[in-house]
Amino acid sequence: ILYLKNQFLNYINKYINKDNEVKNSFENICDKIYVNTSLECLKLLENFFITFTYTPAQIALYCFINNIKINFNIVNADKFILEFITKNNQILFQKLKNKIDELHIKYKEHFDLRNTFDDENTTKQIGETLDMCIDIYDILKKKKSHKKSKKNKLSNQNNEQNESKKMASIK
């Protein structure tokens, strides 16, 4: 898991914005993944080595979904994400689904890929999955901030109405 974490962090440092000031920056969120889901990821990795059920892409997706649960306080995050993407971005959903399926088949067919996380191919698979996860995360973040700005607009309108009523009553 340490190797996986280092590869993940290298990927993030290379491709993701390095703005640590932002509370919800991807770096902070990745830190939370390791704090909150490292045990679950370890269980997954053990399963992976025993049964070859999980591909690195699925593990990356699993970490991402857990991260969404934590940061957006969504209980059924996996179901929510699939529903959200299906409703809001059919192309992205299909792309993600196809990529996971493709990597899964590739992994099942190549015995030499199954037993190691120490190869370029594995890191590439995790990276490709994370690329799509980042896209989804950005969509979710925009949607969340859009809701906040709507609430702010409504409260500003209410404040303006209250102010004009006060002015009228003073006159």
Secondary structure as GFF3:
##gff-version 3
##sequence-region A 1 171
A	DSSP	alpha_helix	2	15	.	.	.	ID=ss1
A	DSSP	alpha_helix	26	51	.	.	.	ID=ss2
A	DSSP	alpha_helix	56	72	.	.	.	ID=ss3
A	DSSP	alpha_helix	77	88	.	.	.	ID=ss4
A	DSSP	alpha_helix	90	109	.	.	.	ID=ss5
A	DSSP	alpha_helix	111	114	.	.	.	ID=ss6
A	DSSP	alpha_helix	120	170	.	.	.	ID=ss7
###
